[in-house]
Amino acid sequence: MFMSLRAHTLKRLSCASSPAPTPRLPTYLSRSSTLLAPRNLTTSVPRAQRHARTTPPASFQQSGSGLWTATVVIGLAIGGALLVPVFRASPRPTTDERTSTRTSQFDITDITDITDITDITDSFLVMAPNTPAGRPGTLTPQEEEKLRELWALTMKVFGVHASPAETTNGVETPALPVAAPTTAAPAEKEKKKSKLSVFSRHKKDKTDKTADAESTPTSGASTPDIGRLSLSTDDDKFGQTADFKAAIANTPPEDLRNAFWSMVKHDHPDALLLRFLRARKWDVEKALVMMISTMHWRLEEMHVEDKIVKHGELGALTEASSTTDAKAKKNDEDFLVQLRMGKSYLHGLDKEGRPMCIVRARLHKAGEQTEESLEKFTVYTIETARLLLRPPIDTATIVFDMTDFSMANMDYTPVKFMIKCFEANYPESLGTVLVYKAPWVFNAVWSIVRGWLDPVVAGKVSFVKNVDELEKFVPRKQIPKELGGDEDWAYTYPEPVAGENDAMKDEASRQAIQTDRTQIVSRYESTVLAWVKAGAQGGSIEERRRERDAVAEELRQNYWKLDPYVRARTLYDRMGVIQQGQLSFYPAAAPAAAPATAPGRVSTSADDLD
């Protein structure tokens, strides 16, 4: 399923004389086995039939039509002759490639109403025609250069540098990159810290500069020295510069590297870095600070991978019933309480194809759950939502249901944490925020909260008074009845099932897949270093991009093999929304499984709670 062109040149040329098609959305499984149509999109025919005339052409009027017909024919002939070289030069995917693109991730069995699935892609080798700007495949030359610079600095921070090239039969081939070791003698560690220090603003003496030059990993490109970054605390409301300095000084480069590749998961590595670049308005140094501080936050503060994702719901249930630590027991119980009541949950898509998170503000009471459990629940929800994103959809919609909201439900601390998450640690993840049925008392709250928001984020907030206004963003048939829509669906929490995480105990299988992933990561880093070098020396940027896309696709496929061994199952796995890499946002009701042995209901909704 390899494809050298990410932009559909042939399609654009074929449609040149027709009105621009409405952007397509990725296709997901529906409960009614019907693909969801985006806003203002009428049902279209498959691509194979789009350009074929199915009815006889309309007859020209007889009066004066001879000359006009001849002119049109001659024009078409000349135009066709000019386009022949372009058509021949544009490689076209084979039937097998197109078929695998359509079916490898989205099971379309029994789907009868297809809205042109040839525009749908689950592969990094093919770019969807409605991919937004600033993403892999849609970068301007200037943006491509910024991404290259950020990758160069990132490789230096991670301690990754190119190995000497190997020569086989007289042909030089690049070896895999080498990462800095994670352990060192105390004196050597102190030496590395001083060499990577970004704190000092005074001039170094000649000896220090020489040492810096000798110690800095080289990638063959002329890139800024990490020790000479012009760090600024301007526009740093979350203190990420201090976190960046702490990470560089105290966290081994290999740990930061592992944190980054763990966060990538099934995403394109370029796409992850581009989030930070867009959030920092393409300022490379600020993007680096933001990205490294995020890795520090994931590692040292939230323990995202080793606790939240790995521990999961079943882990919380087990710990809550067995631990003698009162604080840990309270945190786990409060985490589960929020899941059971459905304080917030992921369900369905909006008109743009974005996954939706529904937050029921009336269910929150300040002080009822610990701050730690609130933060864990927030990060857990965001991390799960990331699994629901597929190109070209890379953002989500949040609906704050303010029905029956009162000041007793207002709690500024979790609001501040949520703002920090989206602005500092999960940048460019919000598509839109819908505040639904906000009462008049919320006006005072909003005047305060708006001041905390970045203007770009604040601009994504819309107030919707009723279901008719909500329908502008979400099809009414996809709005649950609880919100006044037509969808006959209500949130219920399926309890964790005993044995659902048994795959995580299979250390041998996990290690084998992880070893494959480590090798793929090394190859990706090798292509990055080659790209950095090619960019500095005027090499082929397009060729390097295609190489990265190919390796990124291997990473994506590898992640879903690794997923059962590193991620505890969620309620969305049990509901059938996440199905081993496939998605079904409106799954049919799955048969109830026996819950794990522990206190708690088998299935709980907000109506069951006071």
Protein Blocks (a to p, Z undefined) as FASTA:
>chain_A
ZZfbfbdfklmmmmmmpccddddddddddfklpacddehiacdddfklmmpcfbdcdddd
fehplmmmmmmmmmmmmmmmmmmmmmmmmccddfklmmmmmmmmmccehiabdghjllpc
cbfkbccfklcehiahiacfklmmmmmmmmmmmmmmnopacdddddeehiacdddddddd
fbdcfklmmmmmmmmpckbmcdcdfklmmmmmmmpccehiacddfklcccdfehilnopm
mmmmmmmmmmcfklmmmmmmmmnmmacfklmmmmmmmmnoopaklmmmmmmmmmmmmmmm
nommlmmmmnommlmmmmmmmpcbfklmmmmmmmmmmmmnomaacedjdfkopacddddf
klpcghkacfklmmmmmmmmmmmmmmmpccfbfbdcddddfehiafklgcfklmmmmmmm
mmmmmghkbfbdcdehiafklmmmmmmmmmmpcfklmmmpccdfbfklmmmmpcfklgcf
klopabdcddddddddehklmmmmmmmlmmmmmmmmmmmmmmmmmmmmmmmmmmmnopaf
klmmmmmmmmmmmmmmmmmmmmmmmpccdfklmnomagghiacfbbcddddddddddedd
fbdcfklpZZ
